[in-house]
């Protein structure tokens, strides 16, 4: 199976859309920003949620615990993108090999997404229902 110009265009659009999608940065006020996604580090957010020192410590602990896996999965995504880019332009690579690289990249992205969601769910459990509601209003 060879890539036609139309299939090539659709694949390129898909890859670009996936590459620029906001990777969960919008789940917390301020996105990633200068605090690298640590919403509990922002004075305004900490005050609005009335976070206790223990809650801040718990959130930081969850973040620190998740970081090694997130870093590894992000590297896996970068390696997958590089491998796909290389396979995509290599005339010696057939379409099936390119599509396997797409599958591999999407698997890596899924692992990263699952790890992020797991971290965010753990963080959510630290917050009271009122804090979660306030955080949701801030995000909106």
N, C-alpha and C positions, 0 to 999 in steps of 0.2 A: 504494500500500500504506500503510495507516494503522497506527499503533501501537495495539494493543489494550492493555487494562490489564495482562494477563498478560505480553505482550511487553515493555511498559514496565517492569514489575517485574523481569523477567529481565535486561533491559539495565541497569537501575539496579544490580542486584546484581553483575553482571559488572564494571561501571565501578568500583564501590566496592571489589571484590576486587582489581582491578588497581591501584587508587590506593593501597591500603594494603599491597601485597605488599612483602616485604623485598627491596630492590633490591641484592642481592649483599652487603649489609652483613655477613651471617653467614659469609662466606667466610674471614674472618680473626678471630682472637681479639679480643674486645672490641667487635666491630662498628665503628661509626663513632666513637663516643666523643669524648673531648677531643682526640685526635690525628687526627681526621677520617679514620679508616680506615687510618692509617699504623701498621701493627702493629710495624714496625721501630723506631718511636719510643718504644715502651713498654719501659721498663727490664727488666721481668720477661721479656718475650718475647725481647728482644735477648740477654739472658743465657742463657735456656733454649736458644736456637738457636745460641749462640756466634757471633753474626754478626760478621764482620770489618768494619773501617771501610770497606773497598772494597765489600763487599756492601751495607752501609747506603747508601753513595753511589750504587751502581748502582740499588737499589730507589727511592731518592729521585729519581734521574734518570728512571726509567721513569714514575714517578708524575707528575713535572713535565711530561714530554713528552705524557702522555695527558690532562692537565688541560684544555687548551683545547678539545679535541674533546668531552670529557665535559661541560664547562660548556655548550657550544653545543647538544649533544644534550639535556641537561636543560632548557635554555630552550625547545627545540623541543617537548619533551613538555609543558611548562607552557603554551606557546602552543596546542598541540593540545587540551589539556584545556579551556582557556578557550574555544576555538572550538567544541568539542563542546558544552560547557555552554550557550553562547549559541544554537547551532543547535537544541539539544534542546528548549529552552523557547520558541523562536520559532514561533508558529503558522503563519507564512508559509513555513516551511521544510518540504519534504516528507520522507518517511521515507528516500528514497534519498540525499538530501543529508546527512541525519544519519548514515546508514550509511557514506557516503564520509568523513565526519569521523572516525568510529570507525576506519576503515581508515588514515587519515592519522595518527591518534594512535598506533595500533598499530605503524605503520611507524617512527615516531619512537622509540617504546619499544624496538623491535628494534634500531635503530641504537645507542641508548644501551647496551643489553645487550651487543651485539657489541663495542663499544668497551671496556666494562668487562672482558669476558672476555679480550679481546686483552691488555689491561694486566695482568690477573692471570696469564695464561699467560706473559707476558714475565717477570714477577716470579718466577714459579715456577721458571723456568729459571736464575735467579740462585742459587737455593737448591740445596744438595746433597740427595741422596735422604734422608739422615738428618735434615736440617733440615726437609724437607717432611713427613716422618713425624712429627717432633716437633710441628710446627705443626698438623698434622691432629689429633694427640692433644689438643693444647691447645684446638682449636676444638670438639672433641667434648666 
